Amino acid sequence: YTRAVLAACGTTEFPEFESSLLQFPRSRDLKLTPTEINMSLVDFFSLGDCELQALVAERNNALGRVMTPSNVLLYEHQFLLKAESCLTVMLRDSTENANLILQLKEAIQVKRQNKPVVFWNTTFANPELSGVFSLAKTIGTNRTDVESTASAMQTVAEFYNAFGMIESDIDLGPSFQILQSSAAVTTTLKKLERLTFALNHVATALETRMQERPVCVDGVRDREANELIGLFKSYYIKRLQPEMAQYQHYANALLTAIETLTTHTKSIMPPAFKQYYAANLSMYNEESILQKFRYAVRRHSSSWQAVLDACGLTPGDLL
């Protein structure tokens, strides 16, 4: 499309595409350190029949030390639920150790304060999930991939509302598996960049042509004008426009889901991620991939509108 329009405008120069997508930050630049709990394992194991005792023991065995991120999140969730239940039981028993009760209260408070950090470390700072943003992924995407990826992000985001508050039947495992293998975000951003590149260069060619030698002087169409209008109809309206609409829909779905997933962690985002997010994932930053695409779409449409106006045509005349 771009080469054809450039040729029709009298130039064969075709600029080289250069991507401006940022690499996803390194894990060490993203990982946050949660506040330590002062309560020792000995104290936890002094909680009698409390279910929290078994949970802590499970976390500290050989398998517990190599938990998947989704299981870490579930562990922290269960810890808060069981700790609150344990505290309620202990407060009813006047013979319980007052110091142990105080330590448990403090442990619960620290765990609640750590919620955003734990959620962050098991999502965006999790090396396994960072693959969803890997630029090495080149496999094309489709509506099913986009919908499953966006849905998985929404599911993980929704879990935060239940995190440590109420029992939840949300199964995080399948969602984390989808995100580990998905290429939908990367391929969508790459496609938007390519489309932005093409749209801007077509707009430049048309703007230059209209300044130097307007198409359709006094509304009269010559061979070159007919060629340009034919390209608009056969390439842009029938092929490029549907593709643009499709990938804008993909981007809106994915970036909205990512925005939701970051809702509870915006205040603690490391600088490296803030920079990456603004450039690659933001829906509103003027220099983001999506906003550059939107600007290119407007500019491209405006340049074609100038050509059609000169020829006394509207887009509807070409359908």
N, C-alpha and C positions, 0 to 999 in steps of 0.2 A: 504494500500500500504506500509506504513512505517513498520508496524508490520511484514508483510510478508517478506519484504526484510531483516529486522533485523534477523528474524528467519532463513532465507536462508543463512545468513552470520554467523550463529552459536551463536546468542545472543537473549535473550528474554527480556532484559532490555529495557523498554520503558520510556523515560524521561517525566516528567510532563510539559505540556505547560503553559507558563506564558506570559501574554500580556504585552507589553511595551507601548501601546497606552496611550498618555496623555489625561487627562480630558480637555474639553474645558474650557478656563479661565472664571472666574466669570465676570459678567457684570460690576461690579464696578471697575474691573481692566482693563477694555477695553474702557469705556466711556470717551470721550474727551470733553472738554469745549470749545465751539466756542467763538470767540471774541464778546463782547457785542456791540450793536449799541447804540450810544449816543442819537439818535433822539427819542423823546418821542412820545407817542400815540397822544398827543394833536397836535404835529407838523404834524404827518401823516394825521390826520383828517383835517389839514389845507390845504391839497393839492387840494382843489376845486373839479373839476369834474374828476380828475385823477382816473383811474381804480384801482390804488394801494390802494386807501382809502378803497374801498369795500373789497379788498382782506385781508387787515390788520384787518378790522373789523370782517371778517369771522373767521380769525385765533384766535381772542381773545374772541369769544363767547364760550358758554358751550361746543358745539360739537368740535370746533376748538382746544380746550385744550386737547382733548382725541383722536387726529388724529392717525391713524395707521402710522407706519413708511413709507409705500409707499406714503401715502398722505402728510406726512411731506416733503418728498423729492420733491413731485410735487408742494407743496406750495413754497418751497425755489426756485424752478425752475421758477414758475410763478412770484414770487416776483421780481426776477432779470429782467425778460422780461418786466413786467409792469413798474418797476422803471425806466428802460432805456427809455421806451416810454414816461413816464410821464416827465422825465427830458428833453427830446427833445422838448416836447410841451412847457414846462416852459421857456426854453431858447429862444424860439421864441417870447415870450411875455415880452416886456421891463418893464411892470408894476409889474412883479412878484417880490416877496420878495427875494433879493439876498442872505440873510442869510439862507432862507429855501432851496434855490437851492444848496447852499454849503453843508447843512446838508444832503440833498438827495444824493449828489455826494459821500459824506463820507459813507453814509449807503450802497450805491452800492459797494463801494470799500471793505468795511468790509465783505459784503455778498460774494463777489467774493473770498476773502481770506479764507472765511469759507467753501468754496465748498468741499474740501477734508475731512474736519472734519464732515460736515453734511452727506456726502456720507458714511463715515466710521461709524458714529453713527447709521445710518439707515440700515446698512448691517451687518458687522461682530460684531459690538457692540450692535446690536439689540437683546434683549433676545428672541424675538419670532423666529428669524432666527437662533439663536445659536442651536436650536433643530436639525438642519441638521447634526450637529457634535456630537450629544449626544451618548454616549457609551451604553445607556440603550436600544437603538433600536436594535432589534434582527431579525426583519422581513427580509427575503431574498430579494435580488434585482434581477432585470432582465434588459435586454437591453432597454426596454421602460422606466423604472424608471431612468436609467442612462442618456438616451438621453434627457428626459424631464427636469431632474435636471440640466444637463450641459447647455441645451438651456435656461433655466430660468436664470442661472447665466450670460450667455452671453448677454441676453436681458437687465438685470440690468446694466451690465458693459457698454453696448453700450449707455445707457441713459446718462452716464456721459458726453459723447461728445456733447450732446445737452443741458445739464444742464446749464440753464441761458443764453444760446447763441441763440438758434433758437427754434421755435415751434416744438413740437414733438408729433407724434401720437402713441408713444410707451405706451402701457397700462401695468403699473407695477403691478397692482393688482393680475392678474393670476400668474405671475412669483413669487411674494412673497408668495402666497398661496401654490404653489408647493414646495417651499423651506421650508416652515413651517412644512410640513408633510413628506418630503422626508427622506428615510433611506439609500439612495444609497451610500453616502460617507462613513458612518460608516460601513455598511455591507461589502463594497468593501475593506476597510482597514483591517477589521477583517479577511476577507478571505485571503488577501495577507499575513497577519501575520501567519495564520495557514499553508498556503502553504510553506512559508519560513521555518517554524519549521520542517515540514515534509521533505522538500528537503535537508536541512542541516543535518538532522539525517540519512537520507539514504546515503548521501555523506560520512559522517563519518564512517558508517558501511562498505561501499564499500572500502573506502581508507584503513581502518584497515585490512579488509580481504585481500586486495591485498598486503599489507606489510607483513602480517603474513603468508599467504598461498595463493599465486597467483591462480586465476582462470585460467583454461586452460593452463597448463604448456605445452610448445611447440605446442600450438594450439589445443591440445587434450581436448575435452569436456567430463567431467564425469557427473554423475547424478546431483551433486550440481550445476555445471555450467549450465546444461540444465534447472534446476529449476530457477536459477537467470535470465537467458535469457528469459525464459517463462514469468517471472514477468515483465521484461522490456517491453515485447511485449503486454501482456494482460492488465497490469495496467497502465504503463507509457504512451506508445504510443497511446493506444486506449481510455484511460479514463482521466489520469491526464494531459497530454499535452494539449488537447483541453480546459480543465478547466483553466489551467494556462494562455493560450493565451486569453481566454475570459476575465478573471479578470484583466489581464494586459491592455487589451483594455479599460475596464471600468475605471481603474485607470488613464490611460492617458487622457481619455476624461474629467473626473471629475477634476483632478488636473490641467489640462490645463485651464479649465474654471475658477477655483479658482484663478489661477495665473493671468488671465486676469482681474478678479474682483478686485484684489488687486493692479493693475497697478498704479492707481492714488493716492493710500494711503500708499505706502511703506515707504515714508519718515516720516510718522506720526504714524506708528504702535507702540502701547505700548509694552514694553519689554515682558510682559506676552504672548502676541500673537506671537511675534517673536520666542520665545522659542517653543511654541505649533506648529507653522507653520513649523519650521525647522525639528521637530521630526515626525510630522504626515502628513503634506501636501506637503512638498517640493519634487520637482521632481529631484533635483540635490544634495542636502545635502547627504553626504555619510552615515549618520546615520538615514536617513529618512526611513519610512516603504517601499516605492517603491524601493529605492536604495538597501536596504537589500534584498528585494525580487529578484532584478536583479542579485545581487551577488550570491544568493543561486541558482538561475537558472543556472548560469555559472558553479558554483562549482559542482552542481548535474550532469550537462551534461558532465563535464570533468571526473568525477569519473566513470560514465557509459562508457564513451569512452575508458577508460583504460581497463575496463573489456572486451569490444567488441574487442579492438585491440589484447588483449591477446588470444582471441578465433578466431582471423582471420575474424571478422565480421565487417560490417558497419551497421548503422541504416537502410540503404536502403535494406539490406538483410532480414530485419525482417518485412517489409511492406507487 
